[in-house]
Amino acid sequence: MRIGVLGTGSMADALATHWVRAGHDVAVGGRDIRKAERFAARVGGGAKPAGLRAAAEFGQVVLAALPYGAGSGVVGELRAALHGKALIDCSNPIGPGFRLLTPGGVSAARQLAAAAPEAHVVKAFNLCHEDVWRMSPPVFDGRPLAVPVCGDDGAALALVHELVRDAGCEPVAGGGLERAGLLEATAALFIGLWVGEGADAQAIAPPLSFATGPGHEVDQEFRVTPSTR
């Protein structure tokens, strides 16, 4: 698969490294070509440095690893190059006090979709620190990390699910792009608990078998049904 990466920061580095190791062709795009060159050399595996537009044109899938507030402007400039492509948004619009910065409740992912309406935006990879994505693979207590994925286009979702698996994780269907804001809010809550309170956010959720209360179980399509046990 050809993957274009927009950005040369830590998230871009961590995810691109997995995808290069999985055998994908990666082009790293940045406004500063020297940073892109150093990034590509660090990632190795034939990763190619490029400008932002060239990286967007190269990829069948494009990762927008850009800070919230900059992403929509960059994506809008590259709208034509992103036409028909899967565009992954991994950003978190979180400000001081771990509050969401999204105006009017419009998620960062949907803002990218508005900036490039011909692209197929998929929200993924936003719930963990970049150091987690550097793990090879991210496995905890014997379980691969689960990665919620939200989007509206089936073909784009299938490509992103493949890239989640290539990072050593398990994709979880998170629903359509209208649910991307829930992922961003979850990140704000978790980061506030982890960083602000020093709490174990994972401990706030019961095991799946207890999620709906006694006397019920959850089937594979997430419908709550009476338990026969």
N, C-alpha and C positions, 0 to 999 in steps of 0.2 A: 504494500500500500504506500502511496505517496502522501506524506504528511507535511504540511506547512505550519511552522510555529511562528506566531507573532509575539515578539518579546524575547528578551535575553536574561530574564530574572531567574530566581530560584525555582519557581514552579515549572517554568519552561524547561530548565535544565534537568530537574528530577524526572519529569514525564518523558521528555525526549530521550533520555538515557535508556529507559525501559524499551522504548519503541525501536531504537536503533539496535539494541541487543536482540529484539524479536525479529530482526531482518527487514524492517521497513526502511524506506528511503525518506530521509528527513532533510528539509531545508529550513534553516533558522533565519528569520527575518528581524532586523532591527533598524532603527533610524541611523545608528552609528555602525557602519559596516565593520569597523575594527572590533567592536564588541561582539558582533556576530561571528567574526572570524575566530576570536578567542573561544567563544562558546562552542563553535563547531569542532575546533581542535580538542577541546576538553571532552566533549561527548564522544568523539571518534566515530568509528564505524562508517566512515564515508559521509557523515553529515555535512551539508553544504551551507556555507554562509550566503546570505542574500539580503536584499532590501525587503521592506515590508511587502510591497506590491509583488515582487518576484516570488516571495514565499507563499503568498496567497494564491498566485497563479499556479504554482507548482503543485500544491496539495490537492488530493482528492478529499482529504479531511484537513481542516485548519483549526489549530488550537489558538484561541485568543487568551494568552497568558499576560494580560494587561491590567494595570491598576484600574479599579473602579473610578470613573470620572474621565479616564482617557480612552477607554475601550470603544464607546459609541462613536467618538470622533474618528478614530483610526479605522474602524469597520466601515463607517460611512464613506470615507475616502476610497476604500477598497471594494465598494459595493459591486462593481462590475466583475471584478476578479473572483468574488465569492459566489457568484450566481450558481444556484443548484448544488452547492457543496454543503457538507456537514460542517458546522462551525461550533466548536466546543467552547463554552464559557465556564471557566473555573474561578471566576472572581467572587469576592465577598464584599458587598457594599456596607462595611461596618466602620463606624466612627468612634470617637471618644465615648467612654461609658458603655461600649459594646452595643451601641444603638444602630439600627438600620438607617442608612442614608437615602434609601430609595424614595423619591418624591411621589406622592399620590399612590403609594403602594405598588408601583410598577417595578417589577424585579429588574435587576441588572441584565438578566438573560433576555427579557422581553424588550429592554431598551436596545440591545444589540439587534434583535429581530426587527425592530422598527427602523434601525439605521441601515440594515441590509435585508429588506423583506424577501429577496429572492434566495437568500441562504436558508439552510435548515438548522436553526440553532438548537443545540443540545446542552443542557446544564449537567455538569458532572465534575468530580474531582475537587469539590469545594469544601469538604468537611474536615480535611486533615492538614496539618502543618506539612510544609515541603519535606521535612526530614522523614516523615512517615513514607512519603512517596519515594524517597531514596532507598528505602529498605528493599531487599531483593530476596524473597518477596515480602510484602507486608502481611505477616501471619502472627496472630496473637492467640495464645492458649490453644494452638493447633488449628485455628480457624483462619482462613484467608479473610482479609478485610473486605467487607461488603461496600459497594459503591452505588448509591442511588443515582439513577439517570433519568432525566426528564426531557421529553421532546415530543414533537408531533409527527415527524416523518419516519415511517418504518425503516426505510433503507438507511437513513442517517443513524437511527438508533442501533441498527445491526452493526454498523461500522464502529460505533463508539463502544458497544458491548465487547466487540473483538479487542479493542484497544485497552479496555479495562482488564480483560483476561491476560493480555500481554504484559500488563504491569503486575501480574500475580494476584489479582483481586477477582471478586465475583460481582458481576453487575446485578443490580436490583432495579426492576421496573418501577419508576417513581411516578408514572403518569405523564400527562401532557405538559407542555411548556407553561401552562397556567399555574402549575404546581412548583415551578422553579423558585418562586418567592418563598415557599415553605422551606425549601432547602437552605435558602439564604438566611431565613429567620432561625432555622435550626443551628446554623453555624454561629450566628450571633449569640444564641442561648448557650451553646456548648462552650464557645470561647470565653464567655462571661463566667461560666461555672469553673472551667479549667483554670483560667488565668486570674479572674477576679476573686474567686472563692476558694480555689485550691481543691475543688470537689471532683469526684469521679463521675463524670457525666454518664458514663456507660451504666452506672449502677442505678440510674433513675428509671430504667425500663425493665419490666419483668421478662422472664423467658417467654417465647412465643406461645407455649402451651398454657400460660396463665394470662395472656394479653387481653382476652375478652371476658375474663371472669369464669367462675366455676360453671360447668354444665354446657360449655360451648367449645368449639374448636374452630380453627381457621383453615380453610382448604387452600389449595395451591393458587386459586384465582382470587384470593383475599376476600371470599364471601364467608361471613360468620354463619356457622351452622350448628344446630344442637349436637352435642356430643353423644355418641352411642356407647361411650364407656361408662 
